[in-house]
Amino acid sequence: MSNRTLHVGARGGQYYIVKGKKVYVKKSPKRVRKSPRVLRGCVKQYSPKYKNRPSPAFPANECCGQIKKRDNVNWISEPDKNGVCKWKKF
């Protein structure tokens, strides 16, 4: 690509002019940043979603069938009619 100048279009696309036609430069794919690893299983969570609720700070689906205690109240994780576990007072 000797003696070719790189042009920038109105929308930011880069191209060369070859034989009177625009030849666009392919953009490299953007790197996707992975989110921090989420702990799986019946592990205590510290996000605001779990801190600001009356039920235990554990994901109910991961602790299905288990009893946990919070503020001197026992909670049990039981599946509903759709099979999704939810915390219920015990």
C-alpha positions in Angstrom: 0.0 0.0 0.0 2.7 2.4 -0.9 1.8 6.1 -1.6 -1.7 5.6 -0.4 -3.1 8.0 2.2 -5.6 6.9 4.7 -8.8 9.0 4.6 -11.5 9.3 7.3 -15.1 9.5 6.3 -17.9 11.7 7.8 -18.9 8.9 10.1 -15.4 7.9 11.2 -14.9 5.1 8.7 -11.3 4.8 7.4 -10.7 4.1 3.7 -8.1 4.3 0.9 -8.8 5.4 -2.7 -7.8 2.7 -5.2 -8.5 3.3 -8.9 -11.0 6.0 -8.1 -13.0 3.9 -5.6 -13.1 3.9 -1.9 -11.8 0.7 -0.2 -12.7 0.7 3.4 -10.4 -0.7 6.1 -11.9 -3.5 8.2 -12.1 -2.7 11.8 -10.7 -5.1 14.3 -13.3 -6.6 16.6 -13.6 -4.8 19.9 -12.3 -6.7 22.9 -15.1 -7.8 25.2 -14.3 -7.2 28.8 -15.2 -10.1 31.0 -17.1 -9.3 34.2 -15.6 -10.4 37.4 -16.2 -14.0 38.2 -19.5 -14.6 40.0 -19.4 -17.0 42.8 -21.7 -20.0 42.2 -23.4 -22.1 44.7 -24.9 -21.3 48.1 -22.5 -18.5 48.9 -23.3 -15.3 50.8 -23.6 -12.3 48.4 -22.5 -8.8 49.3 -24.1 -6.7 46.5 -26.8 -4.1 47.4 -29.5 -6.3 46.0 -28.9 -8.9 48.7 -28.0 -6.4 51.5 -31.2 -4.4 51.4 -33.8 -7.1 51.7 -35.3 -9.0 54.7 -34.6 -12.5 53.4 -31.1 -14.1 53.6 -28.2 -12.8 51.5 -28.0 -16.0 49.5 -29.4 -16.8 46.1 -32.5 -18.8 46.7 -32.1 -21.0 43.5 -28.6 -22.0 44.6 -29.7 -22.9 48.2 -33.0 -24.7 47.2 -34.2 -26.8 50.1 -31.9 -25.2 52.7 -32.8 -23.3 55.8 -30.9 -20.0 56.6 -31.3 -17.5 59.4 -31.4 -13.7 59.2 -32.3 -11.4 62.1 -33.4 -14.3 64.3 -36.0 -15.5 61.6 -35.6 -18.8 59.9 -36.1 -18.8 56.1 -36.4 -21.8 53.8 -35.8 -21.8 50.1 -38.7 -23.7 48.4 -39.6 -24.1 44.7 -42.8 -22.5 43.5 -45.1 -24.0 40.8 -42.7 -23.1 38.1 -39.7 -24.6 39.8 -38.1 -21.3 40.8 -36.9 -21.3 44.4 -37.9 -18.4 46.7 -37.3 -17.6 50.3 -40.2 -18.2 52.6 -40.4 -17.7 56.4 -40.2 -20.9 58.3 
